[in-house]
Amino acid sequence: MLDQLDHTLRQGGDRPAVLGCTRAGAVRVRVRCAELADLADGYAAALHHRHGLRPGDTLGVAVRPGPRALAVMLAAHRLGLRAAALDPAAGPEVLLARLELARPALILADAAAQAVAGWARPLARRAHLALPPLHRLGPVATVGPRRPGCAPALAAAGRPAPSPYDGDGDAVIVFTSGTTSAPRAVVHTRSGLAAGMRAVARLVGPRPGGAVLGGTFFVLVPSLAAGATVALPARSARVLDRQIARLRPDETYLTPPQLRGVTAFTGRVWTGSAPASAELLGRVKRAGATEAWGVYALTELFPAAAVEEADKAAFTEDGDLLGHPLPGVRTRVSEGGELLLSGPAARERYLGEAPDPWVRTGDRARLTADGRIVLAGRLKDMVLRHAENIYPGLYEPALHLPGVDLAVLVGVPAGDGDERLVALVQPRPGTDPRRLRAALQAPLARMGAARPDALLFADVPLAGRSRKPDRAAASRYCARELARR
């Protein structure tokens, strides 16, 4: 599909490819088809001729979502590179551990990412963004406009980009759970990535000349490849309302937190990255959507299943109906009740581990007689806040300062599938709570987007012969305590 996208962009000429919007919701063109194709060609030529990158090399990418990030991904695909996404919201210690595992040959960063890692670090911390100094992690090149203190620009090579790489191999690395000492990364191959994008195209069916609202890679590529124009959603709910009213998109893909602030829709609406209740999907249809779909997807397999609001609302059994697996997706439930998935779009392996055809979702589920997936709860240790997955194991070690006996991060239900993140810390006897609270501010600040919503001091509940933290009991205690306060 990336090859198809390249062809469509070159045929598109001056047709708008990616749109943005003003604060008033007015549409503005971010990049046209031919411009995007030329940008990707220029990046590929520079990476190959100036920086010597070859098939199989790892490219670190710290570029904000948008046309430049998409062009970088297209250039990496053309050269047969694997792109490792660097998330400035993960926190510096976590990111350092991840980079040690991925070992990129070059890091591409825009001026904003470099500012987060440099002069703007104090301001960025307020927005829960943090990057270690990028130049310490390896060679860095700037994508887009440079600012004072930025690395050298990814300059034009003066020679054409090489012919597209025609083999398979690793395409992207996306970090997920693990610990700071042993981070975990999902590896998708070029063929697996293509299968996922084909699945999206079959599910959504973007049409040539249509308008699609959404900003993720799996929205941009199939939509642009089909000849549609993609609008990046506004961050403000008020502006997003105006944007939808002016654009009138055929297809809209937003996360549940984004959907909640919108008052009017057009066409079909898709949502994922977090649970979407029948009530939320029903609200979307009452606001004008012709259909409202919940998409079940994982970092390891996107997309896996989908369900429309009418089917979800009609489901009266226990559990959360996720719908039928999409074509090619195989399902089974382990003896412990965990949902296992496999299919052409599944990740090939975790970085540094052997391939495994079955993805362990960490979700407890059952299958109905007609093969639909019904979610019954979560097995893996993960908190879902604002459609972002937070893995406590990545951040809890930083809380174990002198004066701390035990510390856990737990999720507390916040309504409609969302959670609040709470740090429950058990001080050692005789520790001054005020001094401990002050000492904890530094590690909390370094957690980036995983910074807890609340910090509580109490004994951490334990369970079992091994006396491990009872996270369910800790969550219930934190919910009661927050409600009391």
C-alpha positions, 0 to 999 in steps of 0.5 A: 500500500505504501507503493500505491500511496507513492503512485497516487501522490505522484498522480495527484499533482496540486491536489491537497493531500493533508489539511489542517485548520485555523482556530476558527475551524477554517480549512488550510492546506498543509501539503499537496500530493506532489509536495509530499512525494517530493519531500519523501524523495528528498528525505530518502536521498539525504538518508542514503547519500549523506548519512549512508543508511542502508536496508536493515538500519534503524532510524529513530524518529522524534517528529510530531505527527503530520506531513513531515513525519509521514514523509519520513516514514515513506522515505524509511520504507523506500530505503528498507529501514526500520523506524523506531518511534521516540515518544517524548511523553515517555520520560527520559529514563524510559526513553534512554533504556529504549534507545539502548535496545533499539540502537538507531544509526541516526535520529531524526528530530524536529525543532520542537523535539530538540527544544524539549530535550534542550532549552525548553526542558523546564517548560516542557515538563509542565506539559509532561514532555521530557527527552534526554539530550538527543546528541548523547544518543547518537547522530541527530539531524533536524527535519523541518525548520531549524532553531538555535541549538538544533542539530544540522538539517537533513540537507538535500543530497543533490542526487536522486533517491535510490530505487525502492527496496523490494524485499521484506524485513523489519519496518517499524519498532513501537515500544510498549511495556516492560521495565526500565531495565528490560524495555519491550518493543513490538516489531512489525515487518513490511508485509505485516504493516501492509496487511494492517493497512489493507485491513483498514482500507477494507474496513473503512473504504475511503473513496477517491476525492473524499474527505477523511478526518484523522491523524494516525499513520493507519488513517493517513496511509490508506486514505491518501492511497485511495485518493482521499484528502486527510484533515488532521483533527484540531486539538480543541473540542470547540475548534474540532466542532467547527472543523467538522462543520466546514469539512463535512468528512465522509469518515472520521477517526477520533479517540473516545476522549476526543469524541466526547467534546464534539457536538455534531458529526457527518458520515461514519465515525470510527473510534479506538485506542480506548474502550468505547461504550454503547452509550458513547457510540449512541451519542455520536449517532444522535449527533449526526453520524450515519454509523458509529464504530468501535475498533478493537486494536493493539500495538501488536495487531491493528485492527483486530475487530470492529462493532457498530453501535446498533449491534453493541446496543442490542447486546445484553449479555455480560461483558463488552462486545468487541464484534467479529474478528476482521477477515484474516484474524484468528482468535482463541482463548487460553486456559486462563481466559486470555484472548489470543490473536493471530493474523497477517497484520500481527507483529512478527516478534518483540525486539530481541525475542523469537517470533511468535504467531500468537499475540497475547492481548492481556485481555480476558475474553470469551467467544460467542457461538457465532465467533464474536469477541466479548471482553471480560476484563484486563489481565495485564498490568496496564492503566488506560488514561486519555486513550494512552496505555501506561505500563506501571512496571516502567515507572514504579522503580523510580518511586522506590526512594529512601524512606519508601517501603513499597510503591505501586501505580494503579488505575482508578475508574473515571467513567466511560472506560477511562482511568485516573492514575494514582501512585500509592506509596507505603512509607517506612516507619518513622519517615516524615511524610512531608519530606518524602512527598517533596523528595518524590516530586523529582521522579514524578516530574520525570514520568512525562505523560505517565505522571500520576493524577494523585499521590497517596500515602498508605500501606499497599495491600498484599495478596497470596503466598508471595505477598505481592501487591494486590493491585485490584485492592489498591485500586479500590482503596485509592478510589474510596480515598479520592472519593472521600477527599 
